[in-house]
Amino acid sequence: MAKGKILVVDDEADVRDVIKLQLEQRGLNVLEAVDGQNAIDILKTGDNMMNVGVILCDIRMPKVNGVECIQFIRAQAPGIPIVVITGYPDTELASDLLKKGVKDYLVKPVEKEKLLAVVDAHISAGKEFNF
């Protein structure tokens, strides 16, 4: 049974595809965004602001980058847990993002078990999806 929606924000289609496949095998409903602006647009659509349970967000993307996207989400939907997934680890940025409410910081490539464990933990601890 799907427990809300997971929004995957990454400009690399192959990364989104792998994450989507892994999450869908777990029975989760996955939305995809190609950059921060696309993610913001998706969140503003329909009931997504209420029903997205976890956001997995890359940092380095064209148009609106991950940091800008995270700032918007923190302001407009502070209850949605955000997990950063990046191929460019930066300890200072990670520390700053965690202070600003990001729940986890993962470095690509993320092992399937680690990804699923982090998503499951935030779904369990996060919002109720039974409306």
N, CA, C and O atoms as a printed pandas DataFrame, in Angstrom:
     atom_number atom_name residue_name chain_id  residue_number  x_coord  y_coord  z_coord
0              1         N          MET        A               1    0.844   -1.192    0.000
1              2        CA          MET        A               1    0.000    0.000    0.000
2              3         C          MET        A               1    0.888    1.253    0.000
3              4         O          MET        A               1    1.816    1.361    0.801
4              5         N          ALA        A               2    0.606    2.160   -0.870
5              6        CA          ALA        A               2    1.404    3.387   -0.942
6              7         C          ALA        A               2    1.084    4.286    0.247
7              8         O          ALA        A               2   -0.075    4.442    0.632
8              9         N          LYS        A               3    2.114    4.864    0.810
9             10        CA          LYS        A               3    1.955    5.758    1.955
10            11         C          LYS        A               3    2.301    7.161    1.501
11            12         O          LYS        A               3    3.410    7.631    1.757
12            13         N          GLY        A               4    1.392    7.837    0.841
13            14        CA          GLY        A               4    1.694    9.169    0.362
14            15         C          GLY        A               4    2.594    9.127   -0.847
15            16         O          GLY        A               4    2.717    8.099   -1.513
16            17         N          LYS        A               5    3.214   10.242   -1.125
17            18        CA          LYS        A               5    4.050   10.366   -2.311
18            19         C          LYS        A               5    5.464   10.754   -1.909
19            20         O          LYS        A               5    5.683   11.430   -0.904
20            21         N          ILE        A               6    6.411   10.310   -2.716
21            22        CA          ILE        A               6    7.810   10.694   -2.543
22            23         C          ILE        A               6    8.178   11.532   -3.762
23            24         O          ILE        A               6    7.968   11.100   -4.895
24            25         N          LEU        A               7    8.721   12.719   -3.539
25            26        CA          LEU        A               7    9.151   13.581   -4.639
26            27         C          LEU        A               7   10.662   13.457   -4.787
27            28         O          LEU        A               7   11.415   13.758   -3.861
28            29         N          VAL        A               8   11.095   13.008   -5.966
29            30        CA          VAL        A               8   12.521   12.866   -6.265
30            31         C          VAL        A               8   12.916   14.020   -7.176
31            32         O          VAL        A               8   12.399   14.150   -8.285
32            33         N          VAL        A               9   13.842   14.863   -6.701
33            34        CA          VAL        A               9   14.274   16.045   -7.441
34            35         C          VAL        A               9   15.736   15.864   -7.836
35            36         O          VAL        A               9   16.630   15.936   -6.992
36            37         N          ASP        A              10   15.970   15.627   -9.129
37            38        CA          ASP        A              10   17.339   15.426   -9.609
38            39         C          ASP        A              10   17.357   15.703  -11.104
39            40         O          ASP        A              10   16.446   15.286  -11.820
40            41         N          ASP        A              11   18.375   16.396  -11.581
41            42        CA          ASP        A              11   18.456   16.721  -13.004
42            43         C          ASP        A              11   18.958   15.549  -13.840
43            44         O          ASP        A              11   18.910   15.612  -15.068
44            45         N          GLU        A              12   19.437   14.486  -13.207
45            46        CA          GLU        A              12   19.931   13.318  -13.942
46            47         C          GLU        A              12   18.833   12.257  -14.021
47            48         O          GLU        A              12   18.438   11.672  -13.012
48            49         N          ALA        A              13   18.348   12.023  -15.255
49            50        CA          ALA        A              13   17.250   11.072  -15.461
50            51         C          ALA        A              13   17.594    9.675  -14.966
51            52         O          ALA        A              13   16.740    8.989  -14.404
52            53         N          ASP        A              14   18.847    9.243  -15.170
53            54        CA          ASP        A              14   19.213    7.888  -14.745
54            55         C          ASP        A              14   19.166    7.751  -13.226
55            56         O          ASP        A              14   18.802    6.692  -12.713
56            57         N          VAL        A              15   19.527    8.798  -12.509
57            58        CA          VAL        A              15   19.459    8.777  -11.043
58            59         C          VAL        A              15   17.994    8.703  -10.600
59            60         O          VAL        A              15   17.641    7.902   -9.735
60            61         N          ARG        A              16   17.149    9.545  -11.201
61            62        CA          ARG        A              16   15.713    9.509  -10.870
62            63         C          ARG        A              16   15.121    8.139  -11.154
63            64         O          ARG        A              16   14.340    7.615  -10.360
64            65         N          ASP        A              17   15.499    7.556  -12.299
65            66        CA          ASP        A              17   14.957    6.245  -12.679
66            67         C          ASP        A              17   15.309    5.163  -11.660
67            68         O          ASP        A              17   14.450    4.368  -11.278
68            69         N          VAL        A              18   16.558    5.128  -11.221
69            70        CA          VAL        A              18   16.993    4.113  -10.256
70            71         C          VAL        A              18   16.262    4.300   -8.925
71            72         O          VAL        A              18   15.747    3.338   -8.355
72            73         N          ILE        A              19   16.219    5.526   -8.440
73            74        CA          ILE        A              19   15.548    5.796   -7.163
74            75         C          ILE        A              19   14.056    5.471   -7.271
75            76         O          ILE        A              19   13.482    4.861   -6.369
76            77         N          LYS        A              20   13.435    5.880   -8.374
77            78        CA          LYS        A              20   12.010    5.610   -8.565
78            79         C          LYS        A              20   11.738    4.110   -8.546
79            80         O          LYS        A              20   10.806    3.657   -7.881
80            81         N          LEU        A              21   12.538    3.343   -9.263
81            82        CA          LEU        A              21   12.365    1.896   -9.310
82            83         C          LEU        A              21   12.475    1.288   -7.909
83            84         O          LEU        A              21   11.654    0.456   -7.521
84            85         N          GLN        A              22   13.483    1.704   -7.162
85            86        CA          GLN        A              22   13.688    1.167   -5.812
86            87         C          GLN        A              22   12.515    1.504   -4.895
87            88         O          GLN        A              22   12.069    0.656   -4.122
88            89         N          LEU        A              23   12.018    2.728   -4.976
89            90        CA          LEU        A              23   10.913    3.145   -4.114
90            91         C          LEU        A              23    9.592    2.502   -4.530
91            92         O          LEU        A              23    8.789    2.123   -3.678
92            93         N          GLU        A              24    9.367    2.380   -5.837
93            94        CA          GLU        A              24    8.132    1.757   -6.309
94            95         C          GLU        A              24    8.095    0.276   -5.949
95            96         O          GLU        A              24    7.020   -0.267   -5.692
96            97         N          GLN        A              25    9.255   -0.386   -5.928
97            98        CA          GLN        A              25    9.310   -1.784   -5.495
98            99         C          GLN        A              25    8.878   -1.909   -4.036
99           100         O          GLN        A              25    8.421   -2.970   -3.610
100          101         N          ARG        A              26    9.023   -0.838   -3.282
101          102        CA          ARG        A              26    8.619   -0.796   -1.879
102          103         C          ARG        A              26    7.132   -0.419   -1.753
103          104         O          ARG        A              26    6.582   -0.403   -0.652
104          105         N          GLY        A              27    6.496   -0.118   -2.888
105          106        CA          GLY        A              27    5.074    0.216   -2.874
106          107         C          GLY        A              27    4.793    1.692   -2.685
107          108         O          GLY        A              27    3.683    2.075   -2.317
108          109         N          LEU        A              28    5.788    2.518   -2.932
109          110        CA          LEU        A              28    5.626    3.971   -2.763
110          111         C          LEU        A              28    5.285    4.633   -4.092
111          112         O          LEU        A              28    5.693    4.168   -5.157
112          113         N          ASN        A              29    4.536    5.720   -4.013
113          114        CA          ASN        A              29    4.136    6.499   -5.169
114          115         C          ASN        A              29    5.192    7.590   -5.378
115          116         O          ASN        A              29    5.421    8.407   -4.485
116          117         N          VAL        A              30    5.833    7.609   -6.542
117          118        CA          VAL        A              30    6.965    8.516   -6.776
118          119         C          VAL        A              30    6.615    9.579   -7.814
119          120         O          VAL        A              30    6.126    9.276   -8.903
120          121         N          LEU        A              31    6.876   10.824   -7.447
121          122        CA          LEU        A              31    6.788   11.956   -8.376
122          123         C          LEU        A              31    8.218   12.349   -8.721
123          124         O          LEU        A              31    9.115   12.223   -7.888
124          125         N          GLU        A              32    8.435   12.827   -9.957
125          126        CA          GLU        A              32    9.781   13.204  -10.375
126          127         C          GLU        A              32    9.824   14.662  -10.805
127          128         O          GLU        A              32    8.906   15.165  -11.453
128          129         N          ALA        A              33   10.922   15.336  -10.426
129          130        CA          ALA        A              33   11.163   16.713  -10.850
130          131         C          ALA        A              33   12.579   16.800  -11.404
131          132         O          ALA        A              33   13.508   16.211  -10.852
132          133         N          VAL        A              34   12.739   17.549  -12.513
133          134        CA          VAL        A              34   14.040   17.645  -13.178
134          135         C          VAL        A              34   14.934   18.748  -12.611
135          136         O          VAL        A              34   16.130   18.791  -12.899
136          137         N          ASP        A              35   14.351   19.642  -11.800
137          138        CA          ASP        A              35   15.122   20.695  -11.145
138          139         C          ASP        A              35   14.266   21.305  -10.040
139          140         O          ASP        A              35   13.113   20.921   -9.848
140          141         N          GLY        A              36   14.843   22.254   -9.324
141          142        CA          GLY        A              36   14.135   22.867   -8.201
142          143         C          GLY        A              36   12.845   23.564   -8.601
143          144         O          GLY        A              36   11.850   23.477   -7.883
144          145         N          GLN        A              37   12.845   24.257   -9.738
145          146        CA          GLN        A              37   11.630   24.945  -10.180
146          147         C          GLN        A              37   10.525   23.946  -10.500
147          148         O          GLN        A              37    9.364   24.163  -10.152
148          149         N          ASN        A              38   10.883   22.864  -11.156
149          150        CA          ASN        A              38    9.923   21.811  -11.474
150          151         C          ASN        A              38    9.354   21.218  -10.181
151          152         O          ASN        A              38    8.158   20.937  -10.103
152          153         N          ALA        A              39   10.200   21.027   -9.174
153          154        CA          ALA        A              39    9.755   20.500   -7.878
154          155         C          ALA        A              39    8.751   21.440   -7.218
155          156         O          ALA        A              39    7.728   20.998   -6.695
156          157         N          ILE        A              40    9.046   22.727   -7.246
157          158        CA          ILE        A              40    8.145   23.724   -6.668
158          159         C          ILE        A              40    6.799   23.699   -7.397
159          160         O          ILE        A              40    5.742   23.734   -6.767
160          161         N          ASP        A              41    6.851   23.638   -8.729
161          162        CA          ASP        A              41    5.615   23.575   -9.520
162          163         C          ASP        A              41    4.799   22.328   -9.173
163          164         O          ASP        A              41    3.577   22.398   -9.047
164          165         N          ILE        A              42    5.473   21.193   -9.021
165          166        CA          ILE        A              42    4.780   19.946   -8.665
166          167         C          ILE        A              42    4.144   20.065   -7.286
167          168         O          ILE        A              42    3.006   19.638   -7.090
168          169         N          LEU        A              43    4.860   20.635   -6.339
169          170        CA          LEU        A              43    4.314   20.782   -4.994
170          171         C          LEU        A              43    3.077   21.682   -4.979
171          172         O          LEU        A              43    2.167   21.477   -4.176
172          173         N          LYS        A              44    3.046   22.671   -5.862
173          174        CA          LYS        A              44    1.916   23.596   -5.922
174          175         C          LYS        A              44    0.710   23.004   -6.652
175          176         O          LYS        A              44   -0.360   23.611   -6.678
176          177         N          THR        A              45    0.883   21.809   -7.250
177          178        CA          THR        A              45   -0.167   21.190   -8.047
178          179         C          THR        A              45   -1.056   20.289   -7.188
179          180         O          THR        A              45   -0.564   19.486   -6.395
180          181         N          GLY        A              46   -2.355   20.435   -7.355
181          182        CA          GLY        A              46   -3.305   19.554   -6.675
182          183         C          GLY        A              46   -3.077   19.492   -5.181
183          184         O          GLY        A              46   -2.895   20.514   -4.519
184          185         N          ASP        A              47   -3.090   18.269   -4.658
185          186        CA          ASP        A              47   -2.928   18.073   -3.216
186          187         C          ASP        A              47   -1.511   17.628   -2.854
187          188         O          ASP        A              47   -1.283   17.100   -1.765
188          189         N          ASN        A              48   -0.570   17.841   -3.757
189          190        CA          ASN        A              48    0.792   17.372   -3.517
190          191         C          ASN        A              48    1.428   17.976   -2.270
191          192         O          ASN        A              48    2.189   17.295   -1.583
192          193         N          MET        A              49    1.138   19.232   -1.965
193          194        CA          MET        A              49    1.720   19.872   -0.781
194          195         C          MET        A              49    1.318   19.097    0.478
195          196         O          MET        A              49    2.088   19.006    1.435
196          197         N          MET        A              50    0.100   18.541    0.464
197          198        CA          MET        A              50   -0.391   17.772    1.612
198          199         C          MET        A              50    0.063   16.319    1.576
199          200         O          MET        A              50    0.319   15.726    2.624
200          201         N          ASN        A              51    0.165   15.743    0.389
201          202        CA          ASN        A              51    0.371   14.303    0.283
202          203         C          ASN        A              51    1.798   13.845    0.025
203          204         O          ASN        A              51    2.073   12.646    0.074
204          205         N          VAL        A              52    2.715   14.772   -0.250
205          206        CA          VAL        A              52    4.117   14.361   -0.390
206          207         C          VAL        A              52    4.652   14.118    1.022
207          208         O          VAL        A              52    4.596   14.991    1.888
208          209         N          GLY        A              53    5.170   12.910    1.226
209          210        CA          GLY        A              53    5.630   12.526    2.561
210          211         C          GLY        A              53    7.109   12.723    2.788
211          212         O          GLY        A              53    7.538   12.949    3.919
212          213         N          VAL        A              54    7.900   12.641    1.726
213          214        CA          VAL        A              54    9.352   12.820    1.804
214          215         C          VAL        A              54    9.817   13.402    0.471
215          216         O          VAL        A              54    9.310   13.035   -0.588
216          217         N          ILE        A              55   10.788   14.315    0.538
217          218        CA          ILE        A              55   11.400   14.859   -0.676
218          219         C          ILE        A              55   12.871   14.459   -0.683
219          220         O          ILE        A              55   13.597   14.701    0.282
220          221         N          LEU        A              56   13.303   13.841   -1.787
221          222        CA          LEU        A              56   14.707   13.508   -2.004
222          223         C          LEU        A              56   15.228   14.528   -3.006
223          224         O          LEU        A              56   14.758   14.576   -4.143
224          225         N          CYS        A              57   16.184   15.336   -2.598
225          226        CA          CYS        A              57   16.571   16.490   -3.421
226          227         C          CYS        A              57   18.077   16.557   -3.659
227          228         O          CYS        A              57   18.874   16.530   -2.722
228          229         N          ASP        A              58   18.443   16.645   -4.933
229          230        CA          ASP        A              58   19.831   16.884   -5.325
230          231         C          ASP        A              58   20.147   18.356   -5.028
231          232         O          ASP        A              58   19.231   19.151   -4.816
232          233         N          ILE        A              59   21.402   18.715   -5.013
233          234        CA          ILE        A              59   21.802   20.105   -4.763
234          235         C          ILE        A              59   22.190   20.817   -6.050
235          236         O          ILE        A              59   21.691   21.907   -6.328
236          237         N          ARG        A              60   23.069   20.219   -6.833
237          238        CA          ARG        A              60   23.556   20.868   -8.055
238          239         C          ARG        A              60   22.627   20.567   -9.217
239          240         O          ARG        A              60   22.646   19.473   -9.781
240          241         N          MET        A              61   21.807   21.567   -9.569
241          242        CA          MET        A              61   20.856   21.435  -10.682
242          243         C          MET        A              61   20.751   22.775  -11.398
243          244         O          MET        A              61   21.041   23.820  -10.815
244          245         N          PRO        A              62   20.335   22.747  -12.674
245          246        CA          PRO        A              62   20.130   24.011  -13.399
246          247         C          PRO        A              62   18.885   24.736  -12.892
247          248         O          PRO        A              62   18.128   24.201  -12.081
248          249         N          LYS        A              63   18.687   25.942  -13.373
249          250        CA          LYS        A              63   17.545   26.795  -12.999
250          251         C          LYS        A              63   17.547   27.024  -11.505
251          252         O          LYS        A              63   18.424   27.717  -10.989
252          253         N          VAL        A              64   16.588   26.458  -10.802
253          254        CA          VAL        A              64   16.525   26.599   -9.346
254          255         C          VAL        A              64   17.281   25.414   -8.744
255          256         O          VAL        A              64   16.885   24.262   -8.926
256          257         N          ASN        A              65   18.382   25.703   -8.019
257          258        CA          ASN        A              65   19.181   24.605   -7.469
258          259         C          ASN        A              65   18.543   24.040   -6.200
259          260         O          ASN        A              65   17.519   24.537   -5.733
260          261         N          GLY        A              66   19.162   23.001   -5.654
261          262        CA          GLY        A              66   18.609   22.329   -4.494
262          263         C          GLY        A              66   18.490   23.205   -3.267
263          264         O          GLY        A              66   17.504   23.107   -2.535
264          265         N          VAL        A              67   19.466   24.058   -3.023
265          266        CA          VAL        A              67   19.429   24.930   -1.848
266          267         C          VAL        A              67   18.235   25.879   -1.942
267          268         O          VAL        A              67   17.512   26.072   -0.964
268          269         N          GLU        A              68   18.031   26.468   -3.113
269          270        CA          GLU        A              68   16.893   27.380   -3.305
270          271         C          GLU        A              68   15.564   26.632   -3.183
271          272         O          GLU        A              68   14.607   27.140   -2.598
272          273         N          CYS        A              69   15.518   25.439   -3.732
273          274        CA          CYS        A              69   14.314   24.616   -3.655
274          275         C          CYS        A              69   13.999   24.284   -2.191
275          276         O          CYS        A              69   12.851   24.379   -1.758
276          277         N          ILE        A              70   15.021   23.897   -1.444
277          278        CA          ILE        A              70   14.846   23.557   -0.031
278          279         C          ILE        A              70   14.350   24.768    0.753
279          280         O          ILE        A              70   13.498   24.628    1.630
280          281         N          GLN        A              71   14.867   25.944    0.450
281          282        CA          GLN        A              71   14.403   27.163    1.138
282          283         C          GLN        A              71   12.907   27.384    0.890
283          284         O          GLN        A              71   12.171   27.728    1.815
284          285         N          PHE        A              72   12.460   27.187   -0.348
285          286        CA          PHE        A              72   11.039   27.332   -0.667
286          287         C          PHE        A              72   10.218   26.312    0.116
287          288         O          PHE        A              72    9.209   26.660    0.729
288          289         N          ILE        A              73   10.650   25.057    0.093
289          290        CA          ILE        A              73    9.891   23.998    0.762
290          291         C          ILE        A              73    9.820   24.257    2.262
291          292         O          ILE        A              73    8.761   24.101    2.868
292          293         N          ARG        A              74   10.934   24.650    2.860
293          294        CA          ARG        A              74   10.938   24.930    4.308
294          295         C          ARG        A              74    9.942   26.047    4.632
295          296         O          ARG        A              74    9.288   26.014    5.674
296          297         N          ALA        A              75    9.829   27.038    3.736
297          298        CA          ALA        A              75    8.916   28.159    3.988
298          299         C          ALA        A              75    7.459   27.781    3.735
299          300         O          ALA        A              75    6.579   28.179    4.498
300          301         N          GLN        A              76    7.195   27.018    2.676
301          302        CA          GLN        A              76    5.819   26.745    2.260
302          303         C          GLN        A              76    5.254   25.432    2.814
303          304         O          GLN        A              76    4.044   25.310    3.004
304          305         N          ALA        A              77    6.113   24.466    3.067
305          306        CA          ALA        A              77    5.668   23.148    3.538
306          307         C          ALA        A              77    6.666   22.612    4.556
307          308         O          ALA        A              77    7.337   21.611    4.303
308          309         N          PRO        A              78    6.766   23.273    5.705
309          310        CA          PRO        A              78    7.805   22.908    6.670
310          311         C          PRO        A              78    7.664   21.502    7.245
311          312         O          PRO        A              78    8.617   20.981    7.824
312          313         N          GLY        A              79    6.505   20.882    7.099
313          314        CA          GLY        A              79    6.310   19.554    7.658
314          315         C          GLY        A              79    6.839   18.416    6.812
315          316         O          GLY        A              79    6.910   17.280    7.279
316          317         N          ILE        A              80    7.213   18.703    5.565
317          318        CA          ILE        A              80    7.682   17.632    4.684
318          319         C          ILE        A              80    9.171   17.384    4.939
319          320         O          ILE        A              80    9.983   18.296    4.779
320          321         N          PRO        A              81    9.540   16.153    5.334
321          322        CA          PRO        A              81   10.962   15.848    5.537
322          323         C          PRO        A              81   11.720   15.907    4.210
323          324         O          PRO        A              81   11.249   15.407    3.189
324          325         N          ILE        A              82   12.897   16.524    4.245
325          326        CA          ILE        A              82   13.745   16.627    3.055
326          327         C          ILE        A              82   15.035   15.866    3.303
327          328         O          ILE        A              82   15.686   16.023    4.336
328          329         N          VAL        A              83   15.391   15.026    2.316
329          330        CA          VAL        A              83   16.646   14.282    2.350
330          331         C          VAL        A              83   17.460   14.734    1.143
331          332         O          VAL        A              83   16.996   14.632    0.008
332          333         N          VAL        A              84   18.666   15.231    1.382
333          334        CA          VAL        A              84   19.552   15.642    0.299
334          335         C          VAL        A              84   20.305   14.412   -0.201
335          336         O          VAL        A              84   20.836   13.626    0.584
336          337         N          ILE        A              85   20.338   14.263   -1.528
337          338        CA          ILE        A              85   21.144   13.215   -2.160
338          339         C          ILE        A              85   22.041   13.929   -3.168
339          340         O          ILE        A              85   21.557   14.510   -4.140
340          341         N          THR        A              86   23.350   13.879   -2.929
341          342        CA          THR        A              86   24.263   14.631   -3.787
342          343         C          THR        A              86   25.478   13.808   -4.192
343          344         O          THR        A              86   25.920   12.922   -3.460
344          345         N          GLY        A              87   25.997   14.111   -5.344
345          346        CA          GLY        A              87   27.232   13.492   -5.809
346          347         C          GLY        A              87   28.445   14.316   -5.448
347          348         O          GLY        A              87   29.578   13.915   -5.718
348          349         N          TYR        A              88   28.215   15.473   -4.835
349          350        CA          TYR        A              88   29.293   16.391   -4.484
350          351         C          TYR        A              88   29.244   16.693   -2.993
351          352         O          TYR        A              88   28.761   17.753   -2.594
352          353         N          PRO        A              89   29.736   15.775   -2.162
353          354        CA          PRO        A              89   29.654   15.990   -0.715
354          355         C          PRO        A              89   30.431   17.232   -0.278
355          356         O          PRO        A              89   31.549   17.484   -0.728
356          357         N          ASP        A              90   29.811   17.984    0.599
357          358        CA          ASP        A              90   30.387   19.223    1.110
358          359         C          ASP        A              90   29.993   19.301    2.588
359          360         O          ASP        A              90   28.835   19.560    2.915
360          361         N          THR        A              91   30.956   19.077    3.467
361          362        CA          THR        A              91   30.674   19.004    4.902
362          363         C          THR        A              91   30.048   20.288    5.421
363          364         O          THR        A              91   29.110   20.252    6.217
364          365         N          GLU        A              92   30.564   21.412    4.973
365          366        CA          GLU        A              92   30.037   22.700    5.436
366          367         C          GLU        A              92   28.593   22.893    4.979
367          368         O          GLU        A              92   27.737   23.310    5.759
368          369         N          LEU        A              93   28.330   22.587    3.707
369          370        CA          LEU        A              93   26.965   22.707    3.185
370          371         C          LEU        A              93   26.040   21.726    3.896
371          372         O          LEU        A              93   24.913   22.077    4.244
372          373         N          ALA        A              94   26.506   20.510    4.110
373          374        CA          ALA        A              94   25.695   19.503    4.802
374          375         C          ALA        A              94   25.306   19.994    6.190
375          376         O          ALA        A              94   24.144   19.901    6.585
376          377         N          SER        A              95   26.266   20.508    6.916
377          378        CA          SER        A              95   26.016   21.027    8.265
378          379         C          SER        A              95   25.005   22.167    8.229
379          380         O          SER        A              95   24.086   22.217    9.045
380          381         N          ASP        A              96   25.181   23.084    7.277
381          382        CA          ASP        A              96   24.275   24.220    7.130
382          383         C          ASP        A              96   22.855   23.760    6.807
383          384         O          ASP        A              96   21.892   24.257    7.390
384          385         N          LEU        A              97   22.725   22.812    5.880
385          386        CA          LEU        A              97   21.411   22.312    5.492
386          387         C          LEU        A              97   20.727   21.577    6.644
387          388         O          LEU        A              97   19.520   21.717    6.842
388          389         N          LEU        A              98   21.486   20.806    7.392
389          390        CA          LEU        A              98   20.914   20.092    8.531
390          391         C          LEU        A              98   20.411   21.078    9.591
391          392         O          LEU        A              98   19.384   20.841   10.227
392          393         N          LYS        A              99   21.136   22.178    9.774
393          394        CA          LYS        A              99   20.689   23.221   10.712
394          395         C          LYS        A              99   19.399   23.881   10.229
395          396         O          LYS        A              99   18.598   24.363   11.031
396          397         N          LYS        A             100   19.206   23.898    8.901
397          398        CA          LYS        A             100   18.013   24.535    8.321
398          399         C          LYS        A             100   16.841   23.573    8.167
399          400         O          LYS        A             100   15.836   23.912    7.542
400          401         N          GLY        A             101   16.965   22.370    8.737
401          402        CA          GLY        A             101   15.825   21.471    8.751
402          403         C          GLY        A             101   15.869   20.280    7.817
403          404         O          GLY        A             101   14.934   19.480    7.801
404          405         N          VAL        A             102   16.939   20.141    7.031
405          406        CA          VAL        A             102   17.073   18.940    6.203
406          407         C          VAL        A             102   17.269   17.772    7.160
407          408         O          VAL        A             102   18.024   17.877    8.127
408          409         N          LYS        A             103   16.589   16.657    6.892
409          410        CA          LYS        A             103   16.599   15.522    7.819
410          411         C          LYS        A             103   17.774   14.581    7.630
411          412         O          LYS        A             103   18.250   13.989    8.599
412          413         N          ASP        A             104   18.251   14.430    6.407
413          414        CA          ASP        A             104   19.366   13.526    6.124
414          415         C          ASP        A             104   20.152   14.048    4.943
415          416         O          ASP        A             104   19.648   14.836    4.143
416          417         N          TYR        A             105   21.399   13.598    4.839
417          418        CA          TYR        A             105   22.298   14.024    3.775
418          419         C          TYR        A             105   23.011   12.773    3.288
419          420         O          TYR        A             105   23.863   12.226    3.988
420          421         N          LEU        A             106   22.664   12.320    2.086
421          422        CA          LEU        A             106   23.229   11.094    1.524
422          423         C          LEU        A             106   24.108   11.422    0.324
423          424         O          LEU        A             106   23.839   12.372   -0.411
424          425         N          VAL        A             107   25.159   10.631    0.132
425          426        CA          VAL        A             107   26.087   10.841   -0.977
426          427         C          VAL        A             107   25.867    9.752   -2.029
427          428         O          VAL        A             107   25.817    8.562   -1.718
428          429         N          LYS        A             108   25.738   10.197   -3.292
429          430        CA          LYS        A             108   25.574    9.266   -4.414
430          431         C          LYS        A             108   26.888    8.523   -4.656
431          432         O          LYS        A             108   27.955    9.092   -4.423
432          433         N          PRO        A             109   26.844    7.299   -5.107
433          434        CA          PRO        A             109   25.631    6.504   -5.262
434          435         C          PRO        A             109   25.161    5.985   -3.904
435          436         O          PRO        A             109   25.970    5.535   -3.093
436          437         N          VAL        A             110   23.869    6.050   -3.666
437          438        CA          VAL        A             110   23.300    5.615   -2.392
438          439         C          VAL        A             110   22.914    4.140   -2.515
439          440         O          VAL        A             110   22.255    3.739   -3.474
440          441         N          GLU        A             111   23.330    3.349   -1.544
441          442        CA          GLU        A             111   22.947    1.937   -1.541
442          443         C          GLU        A             111   21.439    1.829   -1.358
443          444         O          GLU        A             111   20.837    2.591   -0.602
444          445         N          LYS        A             112   20.839    0.877   -2.056
445          446        CA          LYS        A             112   19.388    0.692   -2.009
446          447         C          LYS        A             112   18.889    0.546   -0.573
447          448         O          LYS        A             112   17.905    1.182   -0.197
448          449         N          GLU        A             113   19.549   -0.275    0.225
449          450        CA          GLU        A             113   19.102   -0.516    1.597
450          451         C          GLU        A             113   19.134    0.764    2.425
451          452         O          GLU        A             113   18.230    1.017    3.222
452          453         N          LYS        A             114   20.173    1.567    2.236
453          454        CA          LYS        A             114   20.300    2.830    2.969
454          455         C          LYS        A             114   19.187    3.792    2.552
455          456         O          LYS        A             114   18.555    4.420    3.401
456          457         N          LEU        A             115   18.951    3.907    1.249
457          458        CA          LEU        A             115   17.895    4.782    0.739
458          459         C          LEU        A             115   16.544    4.384    1.315
459          460         O          LEU        A             115   15.807    5.228    1.825
460          461         N          LEU        A             116   16.223    3.103    1.233
461          462        CA          LEU        A             116   14.920    2.627    1.713
462          463         C          LEU        A             116   14.789    2.808    3.219
463          464         O          LEU        A             116   13.716    3.162    3.707
464          465         N          ALA        A             117   15.862    2.570    3.957
465          466        CA          ALA        A             117   15.824    2.739    5.411
466          467         C          ALA        A             117   15.554    4.195    5.785
467          468         O          ALA        A             117   14.756    4.473    6.681
468          469         N          VAL        A             118   16.223    5.124    5.094
469          470        CA          VAL        A             118   16.038    6.553    5.381
470          471         C          VAL        A             118   14.615    6.991    5.018
471          472         O          VAL        A             118   13.961    7.682    5.799
472          473         N          VAL        A             119   14.140    6.594    3.845
473          474        CA          VAL        A             119   12.783    6.965    3.431
474          475         C          VAL        A             119   11.757    6.371    4.393
475          476         O          VAL        A             119   10.840    7.068    4.829
476          477         N          ASP        A             120   11.905    5.089    4.726
477          478        CA          ASP        A             120   10.968    4.442    5.655
478          479         C          ASP        A             120   10.944    5.157    7.006
479          480         O          ASP        A             120    9.880    5.370    7.588
480          481         N          ALA        A             121   12.124    5.521    7.495
481          482        CA          ALA        A             121   12.205    6.196    8.795
482          483         C          ALA        A             121   11.460    7.524    8.775
483          484         O          ALA        A             121   10.771    7.862    9.737
484          485         N          HIS        A             122   11.592    8.273    7.697
485          486        CA          HIS        A             122   10.944    9.584    7.637
486          487         C          HIS        A             122    9.448    9.472    7.373
487          488         O          HIS        A             122    8.669   10.307    7.832
488          489         N          ILE        A             123    9.050    8.451    6.643
489          490        CA          ILE        A             123    7.612    8.222    6.449
490          491         C          ILE        A             123    6.990    7.859    7.794
491          492         O          ILE        A             123    5.940    8.387    8.160
492          493         N          SER        A             124    7.639    6.960    8.525
493          494        CA          SER        A             124    7.118    6.509    9.821
494          495         C          SER        A             124    7.047    7.648   10.821
495          496         O          SER        A             124    6.077    7.766   11.569
496          497         N          ALA        A             125    8.076    8.488   10.834
497          498        CA          ALA        A             125    8.142    9.574   11.811
498          499         C          ALA        A             125    7.379   10.808   11.355
499          500         O          ALA        A             125    7.062   11.684   12.159
500          501         N          GLY        A             126    7.085   10.871   10.056
501          502        CA          GLY        A             126    6.531   12.106    9.483
502          503         C          GLY        A             126    5.035   12.259    9.624
503          504         O          GLY        A             126    4.455   11.981   10.674
504          505         N          LYS        A             127    4.435   12.699    8.563
505          506        CA          LYS        A             127    3.038   13.079    8.553
506          507         C          LYS        A             127    2.125   11.853    8.424
507          508         O          LYS        A             127    2.533   10.789    7.958
508          509         N          GLU        A             128    0.889   12.046    8.853
509          510        CA          GLU        A             128   -0.125   11.016    8.649
510          511         C          GLU        A             128   -0.653   11.166    7.238
511          512         O          GLU        A             128   -0.903   12.281    6.782
512          513         N          PHE        A             129   -0.825   10.045    6.539
513          514        CA          PHE        A             129   -1.300   10.094    5.161
514          515         C          PHE        A             129   -2.734    9.645    5.015
515          516         O          PHE        A             129   -3.285    9.697    3.915
516          517         N          ASN        A             130   -3.354    9.207    6.093
517          518        CA          ASN        A             130   -4.747    8.735    6.028
518          519         C          ASN        A             130   -5.679    9.907    6.277
519          520         O          ASN        A             130   -5.948   10.254    7.427
520          521         N          PHE        A             131   -6.174   10.521    5.207
521          522        CA          PHE        A             131   -7.042   11.688    5.348
522          523         C          PHE        A             131   -8.483   11.279    5.288
523          524         O          PHE        A             131   -9.370   12.126    5.389
